[in-house]
Amino acid sequence: MLIYLHVASTIVVRGLERYEAINSNDVAAKFQIAKRLPAESYENFEEMLKIHSKLKIEFRKILKEADASILKEPPAEYSFLHLKRDILLHMLKNCRFCERRCGVNRYEKFGFCRCSSLSYYSSEFLHFGEEPELIPSHTIFFNRCTFACVFCQNYDIVYSDDYIFDAREMARIVDIRRKHGSRNVNLVGGNPDQHSHKIIEMLIYVESNVPIVWNSNMYHSDELAEIIEDVVDVWLGDFKYGNDKCALKYSKAPNYWEVVTRNFLRAKDNGELLIRHLVMPNHVNCCTEKVVEWVSKNLGSDVRFNLMFQYYPTYKAFQYPEIARRLNDEEMKNSLFVAAKHLKNLV
Ligand code: SF4
């Protein structure tokens, strides 16, 4: 393990320099800065938002200038991070965490994702099956999702509530995993967005300087981005589809292209990016090509990009003959060709 960690710590991937600097303890993870920025507490939601916008400007200034010495300062009693948690607790009353914009009061009922104000997770462990720069990755698999993919490879996680997520207890585990060599906290599922209030609460208690990786479908709302982007160090964004028709058919996700491209552009300005794209059978032209071309043009050809070939039909995929098989050689070759043509930083 020690040898492995030594090797892993020497990996510096283009586009993930700040992530590496957190791991070398040269700079502070964003949430550690956020919890050192004092805030005022308000009952009124509008006032909370106003003070949040004001503090955001200050936070960005500190983020640009601060090195790891900020970690020597004690956290504020009530901080920018506490304010974020309290805003999210308010937002739960009329949930618009993701672009489904259900508008339900999650203290009383469920929206599309079937999450109340409580959160559940399925497992947490040091994951060695992620991209080389992420491993060992302390992966927390949340239950439930804001998508309903017919080929969901984690459907056992998504459609159940396993263990109640206790923010304080999970923070303690995060600190232990960090001591055991984790290079990040990787928030996934399912999807992390609908659990944002619990995640921010957990970060209030986390003591280690550890990078936060938001491993999501990038279908979050702009309102949620405004709050969470100041704690996300790396956006591990899943870019599934190249058009709205496929997104609606296989994930029941309306207005996909506009939402996801908007969110990737915003993420680029507010953190580092690692993009994943799962190539699907019969979807190289309509999805893979479109995704790769857009990414290269809008996020840069040197963005870190993982072209994934491990699709297999599962869950309800057998009801859709065109995706009811694995990829063939031709599809793998063609997608690799198009990715290599446009992108220079493939995993
Ligand atoms: S997180 Fe999204 S899907 Fe879940 S209730 Fe809120 S808006 Fe609906």
Boltz pocket constraint, residues with backbone or C-beta under 6 A from the ligand:
constraints:
  - pocket:
      binder: B
      contacts: [[A, 95], [A, 96], [A, 97], [A, 98], [A, 99], [A, 100], [A, 101], [A, 102], [A, 103], [A, 104], [A, 110], [A, 111], [A, 112], [A, 113], [A, 114], [A, 115], [A, 145], [A, 146], [A, 193], [A, 194]]
      max_distance: 6.0
